[in-house]
Amino acid sequence: MENSRHKKGYEEAIARLSKEGATSSQTLPASAVVNKLIHALESPRPRARYYVTLPTYGAVLMRRVLPTCLLDWVMRRQGA
């Protein structure tokens, strides 16, 4: 990590994740996934993915309606 060009990003991520509480405005408590987790565990045929946050639902919608090049542009602008 010392010689990595991503050193600053690593350090920022470590500092952010080391703090108590929410790491961003999009962070949800663990209880937010409980119902989806129970459903997945009890389902005879669970889905491959379960969406919890509003941004994940938005990303799924964008993936369906936007051409790949435009979706890539949007994701780059969001820092994803």
Secondary structure in CASP SS format (residue, H / E / C, confidence):
PFRMAT SS
TARGET T0000
AUTHOR 0000-0000-0000
METHOD secondary structure of the structure
MODEL  1
M C 1.00
E C 1.00
N C 1.00
S C 1.00
R C 1.00
H C 1.00
K H 1.00
K H 1.00
G H 1.00
Y H 1.00
E H 1.00
E H 1.00
A H 1.00
I H 1.00
A H 1.00
R H 1.00
L H 1.00
S H 1.00
K C 1.00
E C 1.00
G C 1.00
A C 1.00
T C 1.00
S C 1.00
S C 1.00
Q C 1.00
T C 1.00
L C 1.00
P C 1.00
A H 1.00
S H 1.00
A H 1.00
V H 1.00
V H 1.00
N H 1.00
K H 1.00
L H 1.00
I H 1.00
H H 1.00
A H 1.00
L H 1.00
E H 1.00
S C 1.00
P C 1.00
R C 1.00
P C 1.00
R C 1.00
A C 1.00
R C 1.00
Y C 1.00
Y C 1.00
V C 1.00
T C 1.00
L H 1.00
P H 1.00
T H 1.00
Y H 1.00
G H 1.00
A H 1.00
V H 1.00
L H 1.00
M H 1.00
R H 1.00
R H 1.00
V H 1.00
L C 1.00
P C 1.00
T H 1.00
C H 1.00
L H 1.00
L H 1.00
D H 1.00
W H 1.00
V H 1.00
M H 1.00
R H 1.00
R H 1.00
Q H 1.00
G C 1.00
A C 1.00
END
